[in-house]
Structures are given as C-alpha cells and as structure tokens.
Amino acid sequence: MSTPVALVTGGNRGIGQAITLALARSGATVVATARDVATVDDTLKAVHDAGGAAVALGCDVREPGSMVELAAAVDEIGPVSTVVANAGTAGPTAPLHEIDPDDWRDCLVTDVDGVFHTFRAFIPGMIERGSGSLIAISSMTGKRPLHGRTPYAAAKMAVIGLVRSLALELGPHGIRANAVCPGAVAGPRIEDVIRRQAESRGIGLDEARAGFTAASPLGKLVEADEVGAVCAFLASDAATAITGEDLNVSAGAVMY
Ligand code: NDP
C-alpha cells in the first residue's frame, strides 16, 4: 500500500506546524504550505528530525486559482487522503461598531472563503477515490465569545456550518468532514490576542492573560501538539465513524 499523503495549509508555524508533525509521525507524507514557501523550512527540518517525510508548497488560501494549482501539484506527489484547512488570520479586535469593513472582510475571506477554496480544490480527487478526511481548524471563539472578537467568531462559527453541510454532502462518497475547535493555544498569536484584549477592555496584561487560563478547569492553555494529536486521530482509521463533528480542544474552557 502506498504512503498516505496529507495536506496542511499554514504548515510553516504554530498549530499548522504541530499538525504537520503529528501527521508525519503517523506515517503520512505531509505537504505543508505557506504563502512564502521558504518559511516552511523549520517545519521540514522538524519533520525530518522526527524521521518523517514532508514537502513544502506555496499557496494563498484566498485565491481559488492558487488552491486549484496547489491541488494539481499535490496530486503529483500522490493521492491525498487528508486535507487540513488550518491557515487563518486572527482578524481585528475591537467593538463591532469600530471595526473597519475592510478588516472584517479580510478576516472572513481568509478564515471562511479560505476553507471553501481549500476543500473545493481537493474534493473532486477524493470523490474519485471514494475516501478522504477533511479537517477545518475552527475555534472555541466560534462558540464561546470573547470581547472584541466578532469577525473571528462569525468566521469560525461559519466554518462549523460549512463542515456539517459537507459531512452530509460527502458522506455517501466515503469522505468525512470535521472541525477542530482549539481554545487559547500557547504561542505568539495568543500573546497578541491577550495584548489586544487588554487594550480593548482597558485592563492590564496579567488580568487579560489570567482570563484565558482561569477559564480552563485544568488551569492551562492548550499546546499546539494537543491540537495536532486530535487532527492525526481524525485522519486515522480510528475515526471512521466521526463526521460532521466540531471537536473542542480547549482544556475545558469552552464550558465557561
Ligand atoms: P498563526 O497566525 O501563527 O499562523 C497562521 C497561518 O496561516 C500561517 O501559517 C500563515 O502563513 C497562514 N496563512 C494566513 N493567511 C494565509 C493566506 N491568505 N494564504 C495561505 N496561508 C495563510 O496561526 P495559529 O497557528 O495560531 O493558528 C492556526 C489556525 O488555528 C488558525 O485557523 C487559527 O484561527 C486557529 N486557532 C488558533 C488559536 C490560537 O490560540 N492560536 C485558537 C483557536 C484556533 P503565512 O506565513 O503565509 O502568513
């Protein structure tokens, strides 16, 4: 049997890098993308050091043509069994009435249209083969609102609706579609969100940061590797009965 091929958009850093590593450790050849392909080097090295296989390709998830070209290039490597639409932007943090319409649109175009363009490009091949696992990285923020994060929350909730409809549409073709909803993941992006939260609410950085860990019964932020492990599970044969789900990886914070 040939080695499975997986695609991870935004695989150059953060959560996407962790997902790439987890899928590579599970035995897939992983195609990791970024807009600037050179920025994927760190991920390639990490996968190589872990004894896995990964390839870097460039794409812009906002551009349908770019994603169709990507799908053709990935097809040259092998038939794709897993597509993880991870690339996204945090968008603006401000009260809704202060958000610039261009910033709103940029968030929705990257975080919702980006998932649409990504899946749309890879679905025909999966239908042809009669199998596949589609995974979209949504967010706890789609379900449990955070101050000032309206565009991001709207985008991430839309992704859950997209995935549920896809599960219905593609189930008869043997294709599963799921969303993963991480809570606050330790790393530079959450530090930035904490800073902007503090500014938007007029509170101190420590208070804003404490709000994130206090929401978890485990008293912790989520680690990117913990999101990667869930994606590897959803891609695996252990998850063949799981479709149309939105799995929280929030250290319990989604409950509060
Ligand atoms: P980062 O901001 O660290 O990375 C974003 C990734 O998306 C980068 O790889 C970036 O690549 C890529 N990307 C952004 N815009 C585009 C585009 N137009 N075309 C192609 N690639 C693009 O994000 P995180 O690792 O923190 O988050 C990854 C995903 O997880 C996102 O969907 C995010 O919303 C979600 N998430 C994150 C949480 C967190 O706490 N960090 C919590 C919940 C969900 P490039 O180098 O090209 O910019």
Boltz pocket constraint, residues with backbone or C-beta under 6 A from the ligand:
constraints:
  - pocket:
      binder: B
      contacts: [[A, 9], [A, 10], [A, 11], [A, 12], [A, 13], [A, 14], [A, 15], [A, 16], [A, 33], [A, 34], [A, 35], [A, 36], [A, 39], [A, 59], [A, 60], [A, 61], [A, 62], [A, 85], [A, 86], [A, 87], [A, 88], [A, 89], [A, 90], [A, 110], [A, 137], [A, 138], [A, 139], [A, 140], [A, 181], [A, 182], [A, 183], [A, 184], [A, 185], [A, 186], [A, 187], [A, 189], [A, 190]]
      max_distance: 6.0
